[in-house]
Amino acid sequence: MKKLFLVILAAVAVISTSFSVFAMGGVPKQSTSAHADVATISKGSQVIAYYFHGTMRCPTCHKLEQYSKEAIESNFKDALDSGKLKFREVNIDDKGNEHYGSDYQLYTKSLILSLVKDGKEAKWVNLDKIWEYVGNKQRFIDYVKNAVSDLLKEAK
């Protein structure tokens, strides 16, 4: 019983440390300028889908990114080709990306949709149900597809 308690205690410590490091921006590495997309849109509007993750990634975290990317690439080819929609994968542990944790109130791996109008972020949405739907690929893809579609309508 004592060994089981120690194993559980160690697991909780590792998990809480991982979430703390993630929420605080983690260990800086190299820069990824995802917010540069916002600054380059001076006229018109665009939707940017950001998948945020840390350096340490589990199989579910990889699946979240894979499903997000698949939902966007398979349903919005025209919007991607025209530049109306962009998909960006961002490691918030990389140097220069720490601010995303507070910008988007991130506490774990997340898919954020950002509506940018005339060079300014007008609105953003955290698709927080991706964790709930990751066990059902079709439901996940439908959820992302509907959210992206709704924001693209606002981008017109």
C-alpha positions as CSV (number, residue, x, y, z in Angstrom):
1,M,0.0,0.0,0.0
2,K,2.9,2.3,0.9
3,K,4.5,1.7,-2.5
4,L,1.2,2.4,-4.4
5,F,0.9,5.7,-2.4
6,L,4.5,6.7,-3.4
7,V,3.9,5.9,-7.1
8,I,0.7,7.9,-7.1
9,L,2.4,10.8,-5.3
10,A,5.3,10.7,-7.8
11,A,2.8,10.7,-10.7
12,V,0.9,13.7,-9.3
13,A,4.2,15.6,-8.8
14,V,5.3,15.0,-12.4
15,I,1.9,16.0,-13.9
16,S,1.6,19.1,-11.8
17,T,5.1,20.1,-12.7
18,S,4.4,19.6,-16.4
19,F,1.3,21.7,-16.2
20,S,3.1,24.4,-14.2
21,V,6.0,24.6,-16.6
22,F,3.5,24.7,-19.5
23,A,1.4,27.5,-18.0
24,M,4.4,29.6,-17.1
25,G,6.0,29.3,-20.6
26,G,8.4,26.6,-19.8
27,V,12.0,26.5,-20.6
28,P,12.9,29.0,-23.4
29,K,14.4,27.5,-26.6
30,Q,14.1,29.0,-30.1
31,S,11.6,31.6,-31.3
32,T,8.5,30.9,-33.3
33,S,6.8,34.1,-34.5
34,A,3.2,33.0,-34.7
35,H,1.8,36.4,-33.7
36,A,3.7,37.8,-36.7
37,D,0.7,36.6,-38.8
38,V,-1.5,39.2,-37.0
39,A,0.9,42.1,-37.7
40,T,1.1,41.3,-41.5
41,I,-2.7,41.6,-42.1
42,S,-3.1,45.3,-42.6
43,K,-6.3,45.1,-44.6
44,G,-9.1,42.6,-44.7
45,S,-9.5,39.7,-42.3
46,Q,-8.3,36.3,-41.7
47,V,-8.7,33.3,-39.3
48,I,-5.6,31.8,-37.7
49,A,-5.9,28.4,-36.1
50,Y,-3.2,27.9,-33.5
51,Y,-2.4,24.6,-32.0
52,F,-0.4,25.2,-28.8
53,H,1.7,22.6,-27.2
54,G,4.8,22.3,-25.0
55,T,8.0,20.4,-25.7
56,M,6.9,17.3,-23.7
57,R,4.1,15.7,-25.7
58,C,2.1,12.5,-25.1
59,P,0.3,10.4,-27.8
60,T,-3.0,12.2,-27.0
61,C,-1.3,15.6,-27.5
62,H,0.0,14.5,-30.9
63,K,-3.5,13.2,-31.8
64,L,-5.0,16.6,-30.9
65,E,-2.7,18.3,-33.3
66,Q,-3.2,15.6,-36.0
67,Y,-7.0,15.8,-35.8
68,S,-7.0,19.6,-35.7
69,K,-4.8,19.9,-38.8
70,E,-6.8,17.2,-40.6
71,A,-10.2,18.9,-39.8
72,I,-8.8,22.2,-41.2
73,E,-6.9,20.9,-44.2
74,S,-9.6,18.6,-45.4
75,N,-12.5,21.0,-45.0
76,F,-11.1,24.4,-45.8
77,K,-8.7,23.9,-48.8
78,D,-9.9,27.0,-50.6
79,A,-9.6,29.3,-47.5
80,L,-6.1,27.9,-46.8
81,D,-5.0,28.4,-50.4
82,S,-6.4,32.0,-50.5
83,G,-4.7,32.9,-47.2
84,K,-8.1,33.6,-45.5
85,L,-7.3,30.7,-43.1
86,K,-3.9,29.7,-41.6
87,F,-2.9,26.8,-39.4
88,R,0.0,27.3,-37.1
89,E,1.5,24.8,-34.6
90,V,3.2,26.7,-31.8
91,N,5.5,25.3,-29.1
92,I,4.9,27.7,-26.2
93,D,8.2,26.4,-24.6
94,D,10.1,28.1,-27.4
95,K,11.8,31.4,-26.5
96,G,9.5,34.3,-27.5
97,N,6.3,32.3,-27.2
98,E,5.8,32.4,-23.5
99,H,3.3,35.2,-23.7
100,Y,0.7,32.9,-25.4
101,G,0.0,31.3,-22.0
102,S,-1.4,34.6,-20.7
103,D,-2.6,36.0,-24.0
104,Y,-5.0,33.1,-24.4
105,Q,-5.3,31.9,-20.8
106,L,-3.7,28.5,-21.7
107,Y,-3.4,25.8,-19.1
108,T,-2.8,22.8,-21.3
109,K,-2.5,22.0,-25.0
110,S,-5.1,24.0,-26.9
111,L,-6.6,24.8,-30.3
112,I,-7.3,28.6,-30.5
113,L,-9.0,30.3,-33.4
114,S,-8.1,33.9,-33.9
115,L,-10.1,36.3,-36.0
116,V,-7.9,39.1,-37.3
117,K,-9.4,42.2,-38.9
118,D,-7.2,45.0,-40.3
119,G,-4.1,43.9,-38.5
120,K,-5.7,43.5,-35.0
121,E,-7.1,40.5,-33.3
122,A,-10.8,41.1,-33.1
123,K,-11.8,37.9,-31.4
124,W,-10.4,34.5,-30.3
125,V,-12.0,31.3,-29.3
126,N,-10.6,28.4,-27.3
127,L,-11.9,25.1,-28.7
128,D,-11.6,23.5,-25.2
129,K,-13.9,20.5,-26.1
130,I,-11.1,19.0,-28.2
131,W,-10.0,17.1,-25.1
132,E,-13.5,15.8,-24.6
133,Y,-13.8,14.7,-28.3
134,V,-10.3,13.3,-28.9
135,G,-11.7,9.8,-28.4
136,N,-14.2,10.3,-31.2
137,K,-12.4,11.5,-34.3
138,Q,-15.6,12.3,-36.3
139,R,-17.1,14.4,-33.5
140,F,-13.7,16.1,-33.0
141,I,-13.5,17.0,-36.7
142,D,-17.1,18.2,-36.8
143,Y,-16.5,20.4,-33.8
144,V,-13.4,22.0,-35.3
145,K,-15.0,22.3,-38.7
146,N,-18.1,24.1,-37.3
147,A,-16.1,26.5,-35.2
148,V,-13.8,27.4,-38.1
149,S,-16.7,27.8,-40.4
150,D,-18.5,30.2,-38.0
151,L,-15.4,32.3,-37.6
152,L,-14.7,32.4,-41.4
153,K,-18.2,33.8,-41.8
154,E,-17.2,36.7,-39.5
155,A,-14.0,37.2,-41.5
156,K,-15.9,38.1,-44.7
